[in-house]
Amino acid sequence: MTNHSSSANSSAATAWSGMVPVDDTALYVTDTGGDGVPIIYCNGQFATLGYWKHTVAELGDGFRHINFDERARGKKSQTSADYSFETCVKDVDAVLAARGVTGPVVIAGWSYGAFVAAHWAHRNPERTVGAVLVEGAEPHDWLTDAMEARIRKLFKRLRPVTAILRPTGLTPNFSAVQQAECNIELGRISLEKNLGPVIDGLAVPTRYVLASGASFGSKGDEQEVIRAALDKYVARNEHVEVFAKVASNHDLILKKDFKAIADAARDVVAAAAR
């Protein structure tokens, strides 16, 4: 049996929040400390660490909760010359190193963050207790030329609104073009030829929590078709399960179904211990 308690890391940490310098930027990080199982959260593409507050509260003191706002997200994380997906994956390493976490962690991600979490867990099985992937990281060829044009049009149309909200931290410190490019890059990462080998190669307990219905910017049953594409990967990788399919939609799942997400985190810890 592998012990994934605090003994796998350094001595229990105290609660902390502050800025972590990384490359040409700095990220706002919070760490509840304690001697529970470390869990690090990866946010939605343009979301902030506050989205995870219900999950953090539900899991409580049994976990050491480490959260951060990605580059140019939130009110405090600073801008950068590099907003690529690859950089987001590497920033997980930077945050863990800054907090002195050397042993295995649970990694949880929602939407864009689920892709980050899946890639990180795939690359770092020896450092991963397990992964909780919420409404993301489903291999599917959803990015077409028409979809790319639709994405560019959507963010161009939203430009006045995002500019107004930017000082509040509710939208990223990105231009409309940068937001669109970030979303289009995710479409390329989602392609079966790119993401499929990552999901097939996951060697740690991995639990998906899926929503129902649409997401912001999707139409009709597009989101459900993408979710269904996951079935064959679950069937052929014994480490990967759909832990729950909940009633809320993509955008509200962290708010309305945090209990299912917390239960999935507990389940990966139990599975790793077995």
N, C-alpha and C positions, 0 to 999 in steps of 0.2 A: 504494500500500500504506500502511495506517495503522500507525504504530508504537505498540504498546501496552506498551512496556517502561517502565522507570522514568523515561525522559526525558519521558513524558507527565505526570509528577508532579514534585514538588519533589525535592531531592537525597535520596539513600538515607537512610532513617530507622533509628534504633537501636531495639532491642527495648524494649518498654515495656508495663507493665500498671498499671492504676489506675482511678480513678473519673472519669467524665465527667458533669458536671452537665447536666441537660436539664429544662427546665420546673420542675415541683415535685419532681423526683426526681434520682437519679444512677445511672448504669449502669456496671457493671464491664466493662472493656474490656481485651483483650490484643492486642498488635501485635508480630509477630515482627521487624518492620523488614526491612532489606535493600533491594535494588534490583530485586527480581523483580516480576512482574505483580501488582498488588494484587488480592486476593480477599477479599470480605467474606462471612461466613457468617450465615445467619438460622436460628434454632433452631426446633425443634418447639414446639407451643403451651405446654407446661409443662416443656420440657427446658432443658438448660444447655449452655454452650459446650463442655463436656467431651465431648459426644457426637461432636464433629467431630475428635477427636484422631487417629484412624486416617487420615482423609483428609488432615489437615495433614501428618502424618508421611510419607505416601505421596507427596504433591506436593513436599515438601521446599523447598530453597532457591530453586527457580525461581519461587516465588511469595512475595509478602509477605502473610502471613495475618493478617487483622483479624477478631476475634471478640468477641462481647459477650453478656452475659446481659440479656434483656429485663426490663422493669419487674417487680419483685417475684419474679424468678426467681433461682435460685442462692442462695448465701450472702451475697452482697455488694450486688447491685443493690437499690435501695431501693423502697419502696412509692410509690404515686401515686394521685391521684384519677381518673386516666384510663388505662384498659387497653384502649382501643378498637383495632381493627385499623388504623384510619387513623393513630393515634399510633405504632404499631409501624413503619409504613412511613416516617413522618417521622423516627423515631429512627435509621434507617439514615443519613439525611443528617447528623444531629447527630454521629454517631460518626465518619463520614468527615471532617467539618469539623474535629472536635477533633483528629484525627490528621493534619491537613494534606494530605489526599488530594484533589487537584483534578482529576486526569486520570481516564481511563476505568478501570473495575474489572470484574472478574468477580464476579457476585453468585450465591451458591449458597444454596439453602434446602431444608430437609427438612420435610415434613408442613405444619404451619401456616406455617413459614418459606418454603416454596415459593410460597405465595400472596403473602407479603410480597415475595419476590424478583421474582415475575412482575409485580406492580403497580409496583414500583420501576423495573424495566427498561423497562416500557411507558411510564412517565412520563419516563424519563431516557435515551433512546436514545443521546444524544451523550456520556453519561457511562458507558456500559455496553459493555464488551468483548463480553460474552455472559452468558447465564444458565444455571445448572444447577439444574433443578427435580427434586427427589428425592421421589417419593411424595406429591405434592400438586399443587394448581393444575389439577385436572381439572374442567372445567365440568360440573356435573350437579345435577339437582334432587333431591338426597337428603334435604333437610330437609322433612319432613312434620309434621303435628300429632302423629302417633304417635311419630315420631322425637324431636321436641322433648320430649315427655313421658318418653321413654326416657332421654334425656340427663339430664334433671333427676333422675330416679330413680337413675341410676347414680352421679352425683356426691354425692347425698345418702347413698347406701349406703356410698360410699368415705370419707365425712367422718372417721370415727375413724382410719383408716389414714393419710390425708393429714395429719391433725393431728400424728400421731406423727412422720412423716417430715419435716415442715416445717423443723425446726431443722437438718437435714442438707443442705438445699438440693435434695433430690431431688423435692420437690413445691413448688409456688409458694406464696408468702405471700398466698393467696387464700382466701376462704370457699368453701364448696361452691356457694353460689348464684353467686358470681362466676365460678367455673370453668365452671359450666353455661352461664351467659350468654355467656361467651367462645366456647364451642363452638357455641352456637346462632347467634351472630353470624357465625361462620365458615360455617355452613350457608347463611345468607342471601348471603354473599359468593360462595359456590360456585355459586349459581343460574346457569343458562346465560345468562339475560338480563343478569346482572351480570358474570360472569367471562368469558363467551364473547367479548365485544368486546375484552377485555384480551388474550386469547391470539391472537385474530385480528389484533390490532394490534401484536404484538411485531415489531420491525424489526431485532433483533439476533440473532446465532446463539443458539439456545435448545435445550438438550438435556435431555430427560427421562430419568431413571433410575427404572424402575418395579420394584416387588417382585412377589411372588406370594402368594396366600393372603390371610388375614384380618389385621386390626389389632385392637388392644385396643378392645373395645366393639362391634366389628362382628360380624355373624352370617352364616353361609353364604357365598354368593358376592357379598355386598354390595360388597366392596372391588373385586372383579374387574369388576363391572358399571360401577362408577365409572371405573375405568381405561379400559375399552373406550370410554367416551364421548369420550375424547380423540382417537380415530382421525380423526374428520372435521375436526378443527382442524389436525392434522398434515397431512392431505391437501390443505388449501387455503392453508396458510401455509408458504412455502418456507424460512423461517427456523427453523421448529420441527420437531424430530425426536425420535423415541423412540430414544435412543442405546443403551439396554440394558434388557432385561427379565431380572431376576435371580431366583434361587431363594429367597432369604430373604424373610421377611415384612416388613410395614410397620415393625414396631417394632425389628427387628434389622438393617435394611439398612445403617445407618451402621457397624455393628460388623462385619458379615460381608462386605459387598460394597463396601468403601471403594475398592478398586482400580478398579471400574467408574466410581465417582463421580469419582475423580481423573482417569481417562482422559477422561471427559466434559468436565471443566474444561480439560484440555489441548486437546481437540478444538475448543471454542469459541474458544480463543485462536488456533489454527491457521486456523479458518474466518474469524475477523475479519481476520487478516493477509491472507488471500486476497482 
